[in-house]
Amino acid sequence: MGLTVPSAPRSSRIFYSLFLPIGAAANLILGLIVLRGLRPDEDIAFLQLGTGAFCCMVAGWLAAAAWSRFYWSRHITHQVATWGKISGAFFAWLEDAPLPAEALNRLKSSLDEVVPQPSTQR
């Protein structure tokens, strides 16, 4: 009995794999273009500097969000698999232990209350 991790909805996968990197790259390019055109002798140079820095900051924030999503998704999948193995070993040991039927029924009812059963899709 293996545990499966529900996959992210398709729209979420498209957003994190396509739009987020494109948005980060676009913000970084826009910020660098604005900063490259910076002329220190102009009156609005501080506005250009602020705009360029803000675009680069947004690009970094988007890149960090994409990296964080990838990192935590991978590690949570690993944790779910590990805990699935632990619970499998525990219940295999529990099946071999001589316990009264009433105690096993209480355990099953407690687990049914805590862990919702997935709906069957056919």
MODELLER restraints for C-alpha pairs under 7 A, 6 or more apart:
rsr = mdl.restraints
at = mdl.atoms
rsr.add(forms.Gaussian(group=physical.xy_distance, feature=features.Distance(at['CA:2:A'], at['CA:84:A']), mean=6.84, stdev=0.5))
rsr.add(forms.Gaussian(group=physical.xy_distance, feature=features.Distance(at['CA:3:A'], at['CA:81:A']), mean=6.92, stdev=0.5))
rsr.add(forms.Gaussian(group=physical.xy_distance, feature=features.Distance(at['CA:3:A'], at['CA:84:A']), mean=6.03, stdev=0.5))
rsr.add(forms.Gaussian(group=physical.xy_distance, feature=features.Distance(at['CA:5:A'], at['CA:77:A']), mean=6.81, stdev=0.5))
rsr.add(forms.Gaussian(group=physical.xy_distance, feature=features.Distance(at['CA:16:A'], at['CA:66:A']), mean=6.39, stdev=0.5))
rsr.add(forms.Gaussian(group=physical.xy_distance, feature=features.Distance(at['CA:20:A'], at['CA:62:A']), mean=6.49, stdev=0.5))
rsr.add(forms.Gaussian(group=physical.xy_distance, feature=features.Distance(at['CA:20:A'], at['CA:66:A']), mean=6.87, stdev=0.5))
rsr.add(forms.Gaussian(group=physical.xy_distance, feature=features.Distance(at['CA:21:A'], at['CA:63:A']), mean=6.89, stdev=0.5))
rsr.add(forms.Gaussian(group=physical.xy_distance, feature=features.Distance(at['CA:24:A'], at['CA:59:A']), mean=4.25, stdev=0.5))
rsr.add(forms.Gaussian(group=physical.xy_distance, feature=features.Distance(at['CA:24:A'], at['CA:62:A']), mean=5.46, stdev=0.5))
rsr.add(forms.Gaussian(group=physical.xy_distance, feature=features.Distance(at['CA:24:A'], at['CA:63:A']), mean=6.02, stdev=0.5))
rsr.add(forms.Gaussian(group=physical.xy_distance, feature=features.Distance(at['CA:25:A'], at['CA:59:A']), mean=6.67, stdev=0.5))
rsr.add(forms.Gaussian(group=physical.xy_distance, feature=features.Distance(at['CA:27:A'], at['CA:55:A']), mean=5.18, stdev=0.5))
rsr.add(forms.Gaussian(group=physical.xy_distance, feature=features.Distance(at['CA:27:A'], at['CA:56:A']), mean=6.27, stdev=0.5))
rsr.add(forms.Gaussian(group=physical.xy_distance, feature=features.Distance(at['CA:27:A'], at['CA:58:A']), mean=6.67, stdev=0.5))
rsr.add(forms.Gaussian(group=physical.xy_distance, feature=features.Distance(at['CA:27:A'], at['CA:59:A']), mean=5.13, stdev=0.5))
rsr.add(forms.Gaussian(group=physical.xy_distance, feature=features.Distance(at['CA:28:A'], at['CA:55:A']), mean=6.22, stdev=0.5))
rsr.add(forms.Gaussian(group=physical.xy_distance, feature=features.Distance(at['CA:28:A'], at['CA:56:A']), mean=5.05, stdev=0.5))
rsr.add(forms.Gaussian(group=physical.xy_distance, feature=features.Distance(at['CA:28:A'], at['CA:59:A']), mean=5.28, stdev=0.5))
rsr.add(forms.Gaussian(group=physical.xy_distance, feature=features.Distance(at['CA:30:A'], at['CA:55:A']), mean=6.70, stdev=0.5))
rsr.add(forms.Gaussian(group=physical.xy_distance, feature=features.Distance(at['CA:31:A'], at['CA:52:A']), mean=4.11, stdev=0.5))
rsr.add(forms.Gaussian(group=physical.xy_distance, feature=features.Distance(at['CA:31:A'], at['CA:53:A']), mean=6.49, stdev=0.5))
rsr.add(forms.Gaussian(group=physical.xy_distance, feature=features.Distance(at['CA:31:A'], at['CA:55:A']), mean=4.70, stdev=0.5))
rsr.add(forms.Gaussian(group=physical.xy_distance, feature=features.Distance(at['CA:31:A'], at['CA:56:A']), mean=5.27, stdev=0.5))
rsr.add(forms.Gaussian(group=physical.xy_distance, feature=features.Distance(at['CA:32:A'], at['CA:52:A']), mean=6.49, stdev=0.5))
rsr.add(forms.Gaussian(group=physical.xy_distance, feature=features.Distance(at['CA:34:A'], at['CA:48:A']), mean=6.36, stdev=0.5))
rsr.add(forms.Gaussian(group=physical.xy_distance, feature=features.Distance(at['CA:34:A'], at['CA:52:A']), mean=5.23, stdev=0.5))
rsr.add(forms.Gaussian(group=physical.xy_distance, feature=features.Distance(at['CA:35:A'], at['CA:48:A']), mean=6.78, stdev=0.5))
rsr.add(forms.Gaussian(group=physical.xy_distance, feature=features.Distance(at['CA:35:A'], at['CA:49:A']), mean=6.24, stdev=0.5))
rsr.add(forms.Gaussian(group=physical.xy_distance, feature=features.Distance(at['CA:35:A'], at['CA:52:A']), mean=5.26, stdev=0.5))
rsr.add(forms.Gaussian(group=physical.xy_distance, feature=features.Distance(at['CA:38:A'], at['CA:45:A']), mean=6.30, stdev=0.5))
rsr.add(forms.Gaussian(group=physical.xy_distance, feature=features.Distance(at['CA:38:A'], at['CA:48:A']), mean=6.38, stdev=0.5))
rsr.add(forms.Gaussian(group=physical.xy_distance, feature=features.Distance(at['CA:39:A'], at['CA:45:A']), mean=6.23, stdev=0.5))
